[in-house]
Amino acid sequence: MEEIKEQEIDLDKVYDYAEFPDKVSGQCDNCNSAYFKSSVKGGIFLRECRECGMKKSI
């Protein structure tokens, strides 16, 4: 059997929620934390994990 590798998460990139929804709703895909910083700029809602810094545009 061929082993399937999970996609590595680039913490410098902003992921789009429509393309990469949460694996577990409301938790970070990288570290499984539920603590986020949120900001809105230019009509774009950005969610950043407080533990690892992963960002998603919601």
NUVEXMAR-573423 format. One record per atom (N, C-alpha, C, O): residue number from 0; residue in three letters; x negated, z negated, y negated. Coordinates in steps of 0.02 Angstrom, whole numbers. Last residue first. Layout:
<pts>
<num->NUM; residuo->ALA; xx->X; zz->Z; yy->Y>
...
</pts>
This chain:
<pts>
<num->57; residuo->ILE; xx->579; zz->-297; yy->-1700>
<num->57; residuo->ILE; xx->645; zz->-303; yy->-1670>
<num->57; residuo->ILE; xx->694; zz->-257; yy->-1706>
<num->57; residuo->ILE; xx->753; zz->-255; yy->-1688>
<num->56; residuo->SER; xx->418; zz->-278; yy->-1654>
<num->56; residuo->SER; xx->465; zz->-257; yy->-1706>
<num->56; residuo->SER; xx->534; zz->-256; yy->-1674>
<num->56; residuo->SER; xx->546; zz->-219; yy->-1626>
<num->55; residuo->LYS; xx->308; zz->-403; yy->-1600>
<num->55; residuo->LYS; xx->359; zz->-354; yy->-1583>
<num->55; residuo->LYS; xx->403; zz->-341; yy->-1643>
<num->55; residuo->LYS; xx->421; zz->-387; yy->-1680>
<num->54; residuo->LYS; xx->145; zz->-463; yy->-1560>
<num->54; residuo->LYS; xx->195; zz->-446; yy->-1610>
<num->54; residuo->LYS; xx->244; zz->-394; yy->-1582>
<num->54; residuo->LYS; xx->225; zz->-348; yy->-1546>
<num->53; residuo->MET; xx->51; zz->-604; yy->-1504>
<num->53; residuo->MET; xx->83; zz->-540; yy->-1487>
<num->53; residuo->MET; xx->140; zz->-526; yy->-1536>
<num->53; residuo->MET; xx->179; zz->-571; yy->-1552>
<num->52; residuo->GLY; xx->-9; zz->-728; yy->-1523>
<num->52; residuo->GLY; xx->-11; zz->-679; yy->-1578>
<num->52; residuo->GLY; xx->19; zz->-611; yy->-1561>
<num->52; residuo->GLY; xx->14; zz->-565; yy->-1602>
<num->51; residuo->CYS; xx->-7; zz->-839; yy->-1440>
<num->51; residuo->CYS; xx->-58; zz->-787; yy->-1427>
<num->51; residuo->CYS; xx->-61; zz->-733; yy->-1481>
<num->51; residuo->CYS; xx->-111; zz->-696; yy->-1485>
<num->50; residuo->GLU; xx->80; zz->-937; yy->-1504>
<num->50; residuo->GLU; xx->28; zz->-955; yy->-1456>
<num->50; residuo->GLU; xx->-27; zz->-902; yy->-1451>
<num->50; residuo->GLU; xx->-86; zz->-917; yy->-1458>
<num->49; residuo->ARG; xx->176; zz->-879; yy->-1583>
<num->49; residuo->ARG; xx->132; zz->-930; yy->-1614>
<num->49; residuo->ARG; xx->74; zz->-949; yy->-1568>
<num->49; residuo->ARG; xx->23; zz->-974; yy->-1592>
<num->48; residuo->CYS; xx->214; zz->-708; yy->-1588>
<num->48; residuo->CYS; xx->207; zz->-767; yy->-1547>
<num->48; residuo->CYS; xx->158; zz->-816; yy->-1580>
<num->48; residuo->CYS; xx->104; zz->-795; yy->-1602>
<num->47; residuo->GLU; xx->316; zz->-633; yy->-1709>
<num->47; residuo->GLU; xx->247; zz->-645; yy->-1686>
<num->47; residuo->GLU; xx->243; zz->-710; yy->-1647>
<num->47; residuo->GLU; xx->267; zz->-762; yy->-1671>
<num->46; residuo->ARG; xx->424; zz->-508; yy->-1757>
<num->46; residuo->ARG; xx->419; zz->-571; yy->-1721>
<num->46; residuo->ARG; xx->349; zz->-578; yy->-1692>
<num->46; residuo->ARG; xx->325; zz->-534; yy->-1656>
<num->45; residuo->LEU; xx->494; zz->-428; yy->-1894>
<num->45; residuo->LEU; xx->434; zz->-434; yy->-1852>
<num->45; residuo->LEU; xx->432; zz->-504; yy->-1822>
<num->45; residuo->LEU; xx->439; zz->-554; yy->-1858>
<num->44; residuo->PHE; xx->606; zz->-313; yy->-1952>
<num->44; residuo->PHE; xx->601; zz->-382; yy->-1929>
<num->44; residuo->PHE; xx->543; zz->-386; yy->-1880>
<num->44; residuo->PHE; xx->542; zz->-351; yy->-1829>
<num->43; residuo->ILE; xx->602; zz->-211; yy->-2092>
<num->43; residuo->ILE; xx->580; zz->-217; yy->-2022>
<num->43; residuo->ILE; xx->571; zz->-290; yy->-2005>
<num->43; residuo->ILE; xx->534; zz->-326; yy->-2039>
<num->42; residuo->GLY; xx->625; zz->-196; yy->-2226>
<num->42; residuo->GLY; xx->681; zz->-186; yy->-2180>
<num->42; residuo->GLY; xx->663; zz->-191; yy->-2107>
<num->42; residuo->GLY; xx->705; zz->-176; yy->-2064>
<num->41; residuo->GLY; xx->505; zz->-231; yy->-2286>
<num->41; residuo->GLY; xx->526; zz->-161; yy->-2286>
<num->41; residuo->GLY; xx->582; zz->-147; yy->-2238>
<num->41; residuo->GLY; xx->587; zz->-91; yy->-2212>
<num->40; residuo->LYS; xx->493; zz->-368; yy->-2183>
<num->40; residuo->LYS; xx->459; zz->-331; yy->-2237>
<num->40; residuo->LYS; xx->480; zz->-258; yy->-2232>
<num->40; residuo->LYS; xx->472; zz->-227; yy->-2179>
<num->39; residuo->VAL; xx->516; zz->-526; yy->-2120>
<num->39; residuo->VAL; xx->550; zz->-462; yy->-2134>
<num->39; residuo->VAL; xx->513; zz->-430; yy->-2192>
<num->39; residuo->VAL; xx->504; zz->-461; yy->-2245>
<num->38; residuo->SER; xx->462; zz->-630; yy->-1983>
<num->38; residuo->SER; xx->458; zz->-606; yy->-2052>
<num->38; residuo->SER; xx->495; zz->-540; yy->-2058>
<num->38; residuo->SER; xx->503; zz->-503; yy->-2010>
<num->37; residuo->SER; xx->431; zz->-773; yy->-1880>
<num->37; residuo->SER; xx->470; zz->-713; yy->-1896>
<num->37; residuo->SER; xx->462; zz->-695; yy->-1969>
<num->37; residuo->SER; xx->456; zz->-739; yy->-2012>
<num->36; residuo->LYS; xx->343; zz->-841; yy->-1748>
<num->36; residuo->LYS; xx->347; zz->-835; yy->-1820>
<num->36; residuo->LYS; xx->385; zz->-771; yy->-1833>
<num->36; residuo->LYS; xx->372; zz->-720; yy->-1801>
<num->35; residuo->PHE; xx->399; zz->-928; yy->-1599>
<num->35; residuo->PHE; xx->382; zz->-868; yy->-1637>
<num->35; residuo->PHE; xx->383; zz->-880; yy->-1711>
<num->35; residuo->PHE; xx->418; zz->-924; yy->-1736>
<num->34; residuo->TYR; xx->396; zz->-993; yy->-1440>
<num->34; residuo->TYR; xx->386; zz->-1010; yy->-1510>
<num->34; residuo->TYR; xx->360; zz->-950; yy->-1549>
<num->34; residuo->TYR; xx->306; zz->-924; yy->-1533>
<num->33; residuo->ALA; xx->398; zz->-981; yy->-1305>
<num->33; residuo->ALA; xx->461; zz->-967; yy->-1340>
<num->33; residuo->ALA; xx->456; zz->-983; yy->-1414>
<num->33; residuo->ALA; xx->508; zz->-987; yy->-1448>
<num->32; residuo->SER; xx->276; zz->-902; yy->-1197>
<num->32; residuo->SER; xx->295; zz->-952; yy->-1247>
<num->32; residuo->SER; xx->361; zz->-931; yy->-1279>
<num->32; residuo->SER; xx->378; zz->-872; yy->-1281>
<num->31; residuo->ASN; xx->218; zz->-814; yy->-1109>
<num->31; residuo->ASN; xx->280; zz->-846; yy->-1089>
<num->31; residuo->ASN; xx->303; zz->-901; yy->-1136>
<num->31; residuo->ASN; xx->345; zz->-942; yy->-1118>
<num->30; residuo->CYS; xx->112; zz->-734; yy->-1145>
<num->30; residuo->CYS; xx->97; zz->-803; yy->-1127>
<num->30; residuo->CYS; xx->158; zz->-844; yy->-1108>
<num->30; residuo->CYS; xx->152; zz->-903; yy->-1092>
<num->29; residuo->ASN; xx->167; zz->-598; yy->-1149>
<num->29; residuo->ASN; xx->97; zz->-612; yy->-1134>
<num->29; residuo->ASN; xx->86; zz->-683; yy->-1108>
<num->29; residuo->ASN; xx->55; zz->-693; yy->-1056>
<num->28; residuo->ASP; xx->300; zz->-595; yy->-1184>
<num->28; residuo->ASP; xx->280; zz->-560; yy->-1123>
<num->28; residuo->ASP; xx->210; zz->-579; yy->-1102>
<num->28; residuo->ASP; xx->194; zz->-575; yy->-1042>
<num->27; residuo->CYS; xx->385; zz->-739; yy->-1244>
<num->27; residuo->CYS; xx->330; zz->-692; yy->-1252>
<num->27; residuo->CYS; xx->312; zz->-660; yy->-1185>
<num->27; residuo->CYS; xx->308; zz->-695; yy->-1134>
<num->26; residuo->GLN; xx->564; zz->-748; yy->-1233>
<num->26; residuo->GLN; xx->498; zz->-775; yy->-1219>
<num->26; residuo->GLN; xx->446; zz->-719; yy->-1225>
<num->26; residuo->GLN; xx->461; zz->-661; yy->-1212>
<num->25; residuo->GLY; xx->690; zz->-693; yy->-1245>
<num->25; residuo->GLY; xx->671; zz->-746; yy->-1291>
<num->25; residuo->GLY; xx->603; zz->-777; yy->-1279>
<num->25; residuo->GLY; xx->586; zz->-828; yy->-1310>
<num->24; residuo->SER; xx->707; zz->-646; yy->-1077>
<num->24; residuo->SER; xx->737; zz->-646; yy->-1143>
<num->24; residuo->SER; xx->716; zz->-707; yy->-1185>
<num->24; residuo->SER; xx->722; zz->-764; yy->-1163>
<num->23; residuo->VAL; xx->571; zz->-586; yy->-999>
<num->23; residuo->VAL; xx->617; zz->-643; yy->-997>
<num->23; residuo->VAL; xx->643; zz->-651; yy->-1068>
<num->23; residuo->VAL; xx->604; zz->-663; yy->-1114>
<num->22; residuo->LYS; xx->524; zz->-466; yy->-1050>
<num->22; residuo->LYS; xx->532; zz->-473; yy->-978>
<num->22; residuo->LYS; xx->580; zz->-530; yy->-964>
<num->22; residuo->LYS; xx->625; zz->-524; yy->-922>
<num->21; residuo->ASP; xx->593; zz->-386; yy->-1194>
<num->21; residuo->ASP; xx->564; zz->-446; yy->-1163>
<num->21; residuo->ASP; xx->575; zz->-446; yy->-1088>
<num->21; residuo->ASP; xx->629; zz->-428; yy->-1065>
<num->20; residuo->PRO; xx->565; zz->-206; yy->-1207>
<num->20; residuo->PRO; xx->606; zz->-267; yy->-1213>
<num->20; residuo->PRO; xx->572; zz->-325; yy->-1178>
<num->20; residuo->PRO; xx->528; zz->-315; yy->-1136>
<num->19; residuo->PHE; xx->490; zz->-86; yy->-1270>
<num->19; residuo->PHE; xx->464; zz->-139; yy->-1228>
<num->19; residuo->PHE; xx->505; zz->-202; yy->-1237>
<num->19; residuo->PHE; xx->483; zz->-249; yy->-1271>
<num->18; residuo->GLU; xx->570; zz->-2; yy->-1348>
<num->18; residuo->GLU; xx->528; zz->28; yy->-1295>
<num->18; residuo->GLU; xx->503; zz->-25; yy->-1245>
<num->18; residuo->GLU; xx->496; zz->-11; yy->-1186>
<num->17; residuo->ALA; xx->634; zz->-91; yy->-1433>
<num->17; residuo->ALA; xx->675; zz->-41; yy->-1397>
<num->17; residuo->ALA; xx->636; zz->-10; yy->-1339>
<num->17; residuo->ALA; xx->665; zz->6; yy->-1287>
<num->16; residuo->TYR; xx->530; zz->-163; yy->-1491>
<num->16; residuo->TYR; xx->573; zz->-197; yy->-1442>
<num->16; residuo->TYR; xx->615; zz->-147; yy->-1402>
<num->16; residuo->TYR; xx->628; zz->-159; yy->-1343>
<num->15; residuo->ASP; xx->369; zz->-102; yy->-1507>
<num->15; residuo->ASP; xx->438; zz->-92; yy->-1526>
<num->15; residuo->ASP; xx->483; zz->-120; yy->-1472>
<num->15; residuo->ASP; xx->475; zz->-103; yy->-1413>
<num->14; residuo->TYR; xx->221; zz->-196; yy->-1549>
<num->14; residuo->TYR; xx->263; zz->-162; yy->-1500>
<num->14; residuo->TYR; xx->335; zz->-156; yy->-1526>
<num->14; residuo->TYR; xx->358; zz->-199; yy->-1563>
<num->13; residuo->VAL; xx->77; zz->-180; yy->-1636>
<num->13; residuo->VAL; xx->146; zz->-204; yy->-1645>
<num->13; residuo->VAL; xx->190; zz->-163; yy->-1597>
<num->13; residuo->VAL; xx->195; zz->-102; yy->-1605>
<num->12; residuo->LYS; xx->-86; zz->-229; yy->-1579>
<num->12; residuo->LYS; xx->-34; zz->-179; yy->-1586>
<num->12; residuo->LYS; xx->34; zz->-213; yy->-1596>
<num->12; residuo->LYS; xx->47; zz->-267; yy->-1570>
<num->11; residuo->ASP; xx->-172; zz->-329; yy->-1549>
<num->11; residuo->ASP; xx->-179; zz->-299; yy->-1615>
<num->11; residuo->ASP; xx->-123; zz->-249; yy->-1630>
<num->11; residuo->ASP; xx->-113; zz->-229; yy->-1687>
<num->10; residuo->LEU; xx->-155; zz->-362; yy->-1416>
<num->10; residuo->LEU; xx->-129; zz->-409; yy->-1466>
<num->10; residuo->LEU; xx->-135; zz->-383; yy->-1537>
<num->10; residuo->LEU; xx->-106; zz->-412; yy->-1582>
<num->9; residuo->ASP; xx->-104; zz->-266; yy->-1288>
<num->9; residuo->ASP; xx->-151; zz->-264; yy->-1344>
<num->9; residuo->ASP; xx->-122; zz->-307; yy->-1400>
<num->9; residuo->ASP; xx->-70; zz->-289; yy->-1428>
<num->8; residuo->ILE; xx->-84; zz->-302; yy->-1121>
<num->8; residuo->ILE; xx->-54; zz->-309; yy->-1187>
<num->8; residuo->ILE; xx->-108; zz->-312; yy->-1239>
<num->8; residuo->ILE; xx->-153; zz->-355; yy->-1237>
<num->7; residuo->GLU; xx->-86; zz->-194; yy->-982>
<num->7; residuo->GLU; xx->-120; zz->-244; yy->-1022>
<num->7; residuo->GLU; xx->-90; zz->-244; yy->-1092>
<num->7; residuo->GLU; xx->-74; zz->-191; yy->-1119>
<num->6; residuo->GLN; xx->37; zz->-175; yy->-859>
<num->6; residuo->GLN; xx->9; zz->-148; yy->-921>
<num->6; residuo->GLN; xx->-24; zz->-206; yy->-960>
<num->6; residuo->GLN; xx->5; zz->-259; yy->-969>
<num->5; residuo->GLU; xx->-6; zz->-220; yy->-692>
<num->5; residuo->GLU; xx->36; zz->-228; yy->-752>
<num->5; residuo->GLU; xx->-1; zz->-200; yy->-812>
<num->5; residuo->GLU; xx->-62; zz->-201; yy->-815>
<num->4; residuo->LYS; xx->-34; zz->-113; yy->-554>
<num->4; residuo->LYS; xx->-62; zz->-157; yy->-606>
<num->4; residuo->LYS; xx->-14; zz->-160; yy->-665>
<num->4; residuo->LYS; xx->16; zz->-110; yy->-684>
<num->3; residuo->ILE; xx->8; zz->-109; yy->-388>
<num->3; residuo->ILE; xx->30; zz->-89; yy->-455>
<num->3; residuo->ILE; xx->3; zz->-139; yy->-506>
<num->3; residuo->ILE; xx->16; zz->-199; yy->-501>
<num->2; residuo->GLU; xx->-81; zz->-54; yy->-248>
<num->2; residuo->GLU; xx->-66; zz->-111; yy->-292>
<num->2; residuo->GLU; xx->-48; zz->-86; yy->-361>
<num->2; residuo->GLU; xx->-84; zz->-45; yy->-390>
<num->1; residuo->GLU; xx->-21; zz->36; yy->-112>
<num->1; residuo->GLU; xx->-57; zz->39; yy->-176>
<num->1; residuo->GLU; xx->-34; zz->-19; yy->-220>
<num->1; residuo->GLU; xx->26; zz->-30; yy->-229>
<num->0; residuo->MET; xx->-41; zz->0; yy->59>
<num->0; residuo->MET; xx->0; zz->0; yy->0>
<num->0; residuo->MET; xx->-44; zz->0; yy->-63>
<num->0; residuo->MET; xx->-96; zz->-32; yy->-65>
</pts>
